[in-house]
């Protein structure tokens, strides 16, 4: 009887320890449920599109960048996090990547609106949904051709705007459909930046987000600002100036460190005046956003850039 009690006690102790270990592991997991999340490639009214990009990006437990393609109807992804949040990247229309600080221990349901833009909902903490969908709310009324103003400022919309007299003279309809004055795009982005800053400051004051998440949001805004000035800046020294600022992004989450790779690769991609002079094409932030140091992806090619180049070569 005495030995039976000892055995029973040991069995209960082992079971209790195992259950505690499972609970601790679950508390560090983030469950991501995809509900009919199958974003399709997007084309602007003028027909501009991008090469396919990864639908989902995140870093695993050892910091490796992972590209993930959810099943069309439903899918579940479990992400392990030792920090109090983990960053998840979602693609919109193969044009934009948006980054979300998912809270450790949360279950997040991801669906889409009618335009294919990601909508996130926290199952256990409804207040988190407001944080997750911040960019969804901020971009309303501040888009052109369905894209954020910074995306247009960082792309071939700048070339279209600068060449609008030639485009109008030749009645190139598809380019006219995507035209937007640069001052309008800049005004939209300036308004977006102000609202963005006010929102994250308010979140922090209300203690809805931590200082670390607040810092991450500030870094993301700085990167958006760099992207918005990419096409407008004619001096390639701009990219060299940008490099050290990216290199000092806080290490609270290693997502950007992994995505951008080493500073050497950034300088090769961003500070090559000869290549720019030869091709006339500036480097793309979207190339870096989808690059891991182990498996660099190809730079995104912009259909409008190629179309504009062909048109101008044959018609001017």
N, C-alpha and C positions, 0 to 999 in steps of 0.2 A: 504493500500500500504506500509505504514511504517513497519507494522508487517511482511508483506510478505518479505520485504528486510532483516529484521532481521533473519527470519527463513532461507532464502536462504543463508545468510552469515554464519550462524551456520552450515548449512549442508555442505557448501564448506569447512569450517574449520575442521569439523569432518572428512570429506573424505580425506582432505590433511594430517591430523594427522595419519589416518589409513594407507594411502599410504606410509608415511614416516616410520612408524613402520614396515611395510612389507619390505621396501627397506633396512632398517637397519638390519632386521633379515636375509634377503637374503645375505647381505654382510658378515654375520658371518657364513653362511652355506658353506659347501664344498660338491659339487655334484660329486658323483663317479658313472660313467657309465661303466658297465661291458659288453663288446662286445665279445660274444662267449668265455667267460672266464670260462672254466671248466677243470682245471688242473687235470690230472690223476695221480694215484700213479706211482712212478718211481722205476725201478729196475736197479741195476748196471749190467755190463756185466756178473758178476759172480752170479747174481740172488739175491743180497741183497735188501731187502725192509724194510719199516717201517710201523708201525701201522698208520692208518689214523689220521691226525691232522686237526684242524680247517683251513679252506681255507682263511678266512679273520678275522683279529682282530683289534678292535679299542676301544676307551673309549667313553662313551656317555657323555651327558652334566653334569652328577653328578659324573663322574669319575669311573663308573662301567665298567669293561672289558666285551666287547660284542664279541661273536663268530658269524660269519655270513657266510652263504652259498649262493652264488649268483645262480640265475637260469641259466641254461646252455646256452640258446641263447642270452638273454639280460636281464639286470637288472639295477636298479638305487638305489643308497643308498645316503641318505642325512645325513651329519655329521655336527653337530653344534659345533662351536669353538669360545671361547672367546679370545683365544690367536691368534697370527698372523699365526700360523701353527698348524696342528694336525697330529699326527703320526698314520700311517696305516700299519698294518703288513700283509704280503702276504706269503702264504706257497708255497714252491717249492718242488714238488714231495714227500711230507711228510718227507723230510729230513731237509730242511732249512726254516727258517723264515727270511724275509728281511723286513726292516722297512723304510717307506717313509714319509718325512715331507711335507705333502700336505698343500699348502698355502690357508689361509682363503679367501673365495670368489671365489675360482677357481672351474672350472669344469674339472674333470680328467677322461679320457677314458682309461680303462684298458683292454688290450688284451693279447695274448700270442705269443711267437715265435714258431718255429716248434718243439722245445723241451719242450714246456709248460712253459717256463720261462716268468714271467710277464713283459709286456711292458706298460709304462705309457705315456700318451700324454695329455698335457694341451690344452684345447680348446681356452682359452682366452689369454694365455701368453706362446707362443711357447718356450721362453727361459727357462721356468720352466721345460720343458721336459728333458732338459740336466741334470738338478739337480736330477729329479726323477729317471732317468735311469743311474745314476752314477755307481751303483754297477753292472749293466748289462754290462757296457763297461769295468769296471775294472777286472771282473772275466774272460774275454776272454783270452785264452791261459794260464790260471792259475787254471785249474780244472783237477781233476782226476776222472775217471768213471762218468763224468758229474756233479761232485760236487766240491764245493770250497775246496781248500787245507786245510783250517782250519776245515772243516767238517770231512775230512778224518783223520786229526791229532787228532781230538776229538772223534774218533770212533774206530771201530774194525779193521780198516786198520792198526793200530799200532800193534795189536796182530798178524795180518797176517804177517806184515813185520818182527816182532821179531821171528816168528816161521817159516820163509820161508824155512829154511833147512829141517825141518820135512815135511813141505808141499810138497816140491820138491821131497823128498825121497819117499813119498807115492803117488806122482802124483795126488794130489787132485785138479783137473782141475778148478773147480768153484772158489776155493780160489786163484789159480794162476792168473785167469783172472782179479781179483781185486787187485792184488799185485802192490805196488809202493814203492820204497825205501824211507825210512824216510827222508833222506837228500834231496831228490827231492821234497817231499811234503813241507819240511821246507823252501827250497829255493823259491818255488812258493809262499808260504805265506809271506815270507819276502819281496819279490818283490811286492806282492799285498799291503802290509801295507805301503810301501814307496810310491807307486803310489796313494794310498788312501789318505795319509796325504798330499802329494803334491797337489792333486786335491781339497780337501776341503780348503786348504790354499789359493789356486788360486781363488776359488769361493768367498772366503771372501774378498780377495784383490780387486776383480772385483766388490764387493758389490752385488753379485748375491744371497748371503745368509747372514742372520743376525748372530751376535755373538752367539745368543741362538741356532740356528740350527748348527752352527759350533761346539759348545760344545756338542750338541747331537750326532753328527757324531763321535766326539772323544770318547764319552762314548761307542758308539756302537762298535768302533774298539777295545776298551779295553776289552769289553765283548767277542768279537771274539778271542782276544788274549788269554783270560782265557780259552775259550773253546778249543783252539788249544793245550793247555798244559795240559788239563785234564787227558788224558790217559798216557802221558809221565811222569807225576809227581807221584812219589811213596809215597810221604809224605802227609798224610791227613791234616797236618797243613797248607798246601797250600790253602785249602778251607776255613779255618778259617781266613787266611790272606786276602782272596778274599772278605769275607763278609762285612767288614767295608767299603771297597772301593765301593761296590755296593750301600751300604746304603747312601752314600753321593752324589749320582747322582743328578745333578741339577734338581729342581722341576719345570722347565719351562713347562714340559709336564708330566702329571701323569701316562703316559702309563706304564713305567717300574716299578714305585712304586706299581701300581695295579697288574701288572703281577707277580712280584716277591713276593708280600705279605710282611709279617713282617720278620725282620731279624732273629727272633726265628725259623721260619719255614725253612729259608735258612740254619741255623746252624744244624738243625736236619737232613736236607737232605744231607748237604755237609760235615759234620764232624762226621761221625759215623764209627770209625776204626773197631769196632767189626763186624758191618754188612759187611763192605768191606772184612774183613778177612774171614768171613763165606761164602760169595757169590763169592768173587773174582771180583766183578763188581763195577766199579766206578760210581758215580752218573752222571746223564746226564743234560747238560745245556738245552736240548730241553724240559725236564720235566718242568723246571722253566719258560721257555718262554711261555708255554701254561697253566700257573697256575694262577688262580685268588684266592684271599684270601677267597672269598665267595664260589667258586666252583672249588676246585682243580681237575685238570685232572690227569689221570693216566700217569705214566712215559712212554716214548716211549720205546718199546722193540725192540732190534736190531736182525734181523733174523740171521745175520752173527755171532753174539755173541753166540747164541744158537747152531748154526750149528757147529761152531768151538769147543764149549765145548763138544758137543756130539761126534764129530769126535775124539777129543783128548782122551776122556774118553774111547772110544771103541777101538782105534787103536794104542795108545801109551803104 
